[in-house]
Amino acid sequence: MSPEKKIRLQARNTLSRNNWPMAVAAVLVALSAVLAVIYLLSGVDLLFTAILDPVIEALNINNDLGEDISYAGTISSTLTLPFLVMLIPLFMGVIRVFYLITKNDEVAFSQVFYYIGRRYFRTLGVFFGVFVRCLWQAAVCFLPSYIGLSVLTVSTAEKDKLAFSDNIWYFIVYALLFGGILLFAKLSIRYFLSFFLYFEDESLSARELCELSRTYMVRFESSVMKLILSLFPWILSCILIIPCLFVLPYALTCLATSAKWIIALYHQSENKDE
């Protein structure tokens, strides 16, 4: 049996030990928080629309194309990202719950809100410390395909029919995009353990977490990638919304189980070397 199959089996066994209710409830909290933000911003949109539309109509404010400007939509769109950023410590708490489930028989539901409080800004800083490292790698990986696609889009915008050479260049650009995805996956998978290591030791900085994750992942990058790829069919089923209440707990438990064993195996090999 492959390591990936063993991890998936262990994840199912972990959830079957009366952990399904906790797992589903944790995912529900995260999804409910996102929905609450969406509904809140929809309310803000309606409120500003009711206030601004009469003013805009009275002043006959329009843009260069003679169309009304959606000031309310602009305001709510601007607020979306800050509100979602505010939820990051909650999401981190949810992931931590799944990690604890793989290590302990019982986990209190209150652990979902572990990072809501005095640990809030520290957790937010750690998240962005790791995120920025992945962001610059994404920029390097996808910049060639982005530039190529932008140039092709502009140069072929007024053409009714693409020439053979245009099709070749589109093929090359999409090949670059696919290559960028593979390269980004290769580079970013090294940081897979960063947050799990943070759950183990909150005194570590984002830089230390990333360095440790790279060290731990040297022998396990391909194994974790295979595990993630094996979960893709399950993740795709989340398009139907309802399955995500069961798929997300299963997928997160698989990833947490993998992280648990990688950390344990690294410490075990380290102790043997000593």
QUIRATA-V207693 format. One record per pair of residues at least 12 apart in sequence whose ideal C-beta (glycine too) atoms are under 7 Angstrom apart, sorted by sequence separation. I is the first residue (numbers start at 0). J is the second residue. D is the distance in Angstrom with one decimal. If there is no record, write none. Layout:
i: [I & I]
j: [J & J]
d: [D & D]
This chain:
i: [55 & 196 & 234 & 233 & 96 & 95 & 96 & 193 & 196 & 193 & 196 & 233 & 234 & 151 & 233 & 92 & 93 & 95 & 151 & 51 & 92 & 190 & 193 & 51 & 92 & 192 & 230 & 92 & 151 & 191 & 92 & 190 & 47 & 48 & 91 & 92 & 189 & 192 & 230 & 47 & 148 & 189 & 192 & 147 & 191 & 88 & 89 & 44 & 47 & 88 & 189 & 226 & 44 & 144 & 147 & 188 & 43 & 44 & 88 & 91 & 144 & 189 & 226 & 43 & 143 & 144 & 188 & 191 & 88 & 223 & 40 & 43 & 88 & 91 & 144 & 188 & 87 & 188 & 40 & 141 & 40 & 87 & 140 & 184 & 40 & 140 & 219 & 140 & 36 & 137 & 215 & 36 & 136 & 215 & 36 & 136 & 215 & 136 & 32 & 133 & 32 & 133 & 132 & 29 & 29 & 129 & 195 & 199 & 29 & 129 & 28 & 192 & 195 & 25 & 192 & 192 & 25 & 125 & 22 & 129 & 128 & 132 & 22 & 128 & 21 & 129 & 125 & 129 & 18 & 28 & 125 & 24 & 21 & 25 & 13 & 21 & 13 & 16 & 98 & 94 & 98 & 91 & 95 & 101 & 100 & 97 & 101 & 97 & 101 & 94 & 98 & 102 & 97 & 101 & 98 & 98 & 27 & 26 & 3 & 2 & 6 & 23 & 26 & 3 & 26 & 3 & 23 & 3 & 22 & 22 & 14 & 14 & 14 & 10 & 13 & 10 & 10 & 13 & 7 & 10 & 6 & 9 & 6 & 6]
j: [67 & 208 & 246 & 246 & 110 & 110 & 111 & 208 & 211 & 209 & 212 & 249 & 250 & 168 & 250 & 110 & 111 & 113 & 169 & 70 & 111 & 209 & 212 & 71 & 112 & 212 & 250 & 113 & 172 & 212 & 114 & 212 & 70 & 71 & 114 & 115 & 212 & 215 & 253 & 71 & 172 & 213 & 216 & 172 & 216 & 114 & 115 & 71 & 74 & 115 & 216 & 253 & 72 & 172 & 175 & 216 & 74 & 75 & 119 & 122 & 175 & 220 & 257 & 75 & 175 & 176 & 220 & 223 & 122 & 257 & 75 & 78 & 123 & 126 & 179 & 223 & 123 & 224 & 78 & 179 & 79 & 126 & 179 & 224 & 82 & 182 & 261 & 183 & 82 & 183 & 261 & 83 & 183 & 262 & 86 & 186 & 265 & 187 & 86 & 187 & 89 & 190 & 190 & 89 & 90 & 190 & 258 & 262 & 93 & 193 & 93 & 258 & 262 & 93 & 261 & 262 & 96 & 197 & 97 & 205 & 205 & 209 & 100 & 206 & 100 & 208 & 205 & 209 & 100 & 111 & 208 & 108 & 106 & 111 & 100 & 108 & 101 & 104 & 195 & 194 & 198 & 194 & 198 & 252 & 252 & 251 & 255 & 252 & 256 & 251 & 255 & 259 & 255 & 259 & 258 & 259 & 244 & 244 & 222 & 222 & 226 & 244 & 247 & 225 & 248 & 226 & 248 & 229 & 248 & 252 & 248 & 249 & 252 & 249 & 252 & 252 & 253 & 256 & 253 & 256 & 253 & 256 & 256 & 257]
d: [6.3 & 5.2 & 6.4 & 4.8 & 5.1 & 6.7 & 5.5 & 4.4 & 5.4 & 5.6 & 6.2 & 6.7 & 6.2 & 5.8 & 6.2 & 6.8 & 5.8 & 6.0 & 6.2 & 5.1 & 5.1 & 5.5 & 4.5 & 5.8 & 5.8 & 4.1 & 5.0 & 4.7 & 6.2 & 6.5 & 4.7 & 5.1 & 6.8 & 4.1 & 5.3 & 6.8 & 6.2 & 5.2 & 6.2 & 3.7 & 5.1 & 4.6 & 6.2 & 4.1 & 6.1 & 3.8 & 6.3 & 5.1 & 5.5 & 6.0 & 5.1 & 6.4 & 6.2 & 5.6 & 6.2 & 6.8 & 6.9 & 4.1 & 5.0 & 5.4 & 4.0 & 6.7 & 5.6 & 5.2 & 5.1 & 4.0 & 5.2 & 5.5 & 4.5 & 5.9 & 4.5 & 6.7 & 6.0 & 6.5 & 5.4 & 6.0 & 5.9 & 5.7 & 5.9 & 4.6 & 6.0 & 5.2 & 4.1 & 6.6 & 6.9 & 4.7 & 5.0 & 4.1 & 4.6 & 5.6 & 5.8 & 6.4 & 6.2 & 6.5 & 7.0 & 4.7 & 4.8 & 6.1 & 5.2 & 5.0 & 5.7 & 6.3 & 6.6 & 6.6 & 5.8 & 5.9 & 4.0 & 7.0 & 4.9 & 4.7 & 6.6 & 5.6 & 6.8 & 4.9 & 6.4 & 6.7 & 4.9 & 5.6 & 6.8 & 5.4 & 2.3 & 5.7 & 6.8 & 6.8 & 6.8 & 6.6 & 5.0 & 6.1 & 5.2 & 5.4 & 6.8 & 6.4 & 6.2 & 5.3 & 6.0 & 6.4 & 5.6 & 6.8 & 5.8 & 6.3 & 5.3 & 6.6 & 4.9 & 6.6 & 6.6 & 4.3 & 4.8 & 5.5 & 4.9 & 6.6 & 4.4 & 6.1 & 4.4 & 4.9 & 6.7 & 6.9 & 6.9 & 6.1 & 6.8 & 5.4 & 6.0 & 5.6 & 4.8 & 5.1 & 5.5 & 4.6 & 5.8 & 5.4 & 3.5 & 6.6 & 6.6 & 6.8 & 5.8 & 6.3 & 5.7 & 4.1 & 4.3 & 6.8 & 5.7 & 5.0 & 5.7 & 5.2 & 5.1 & 5.2]
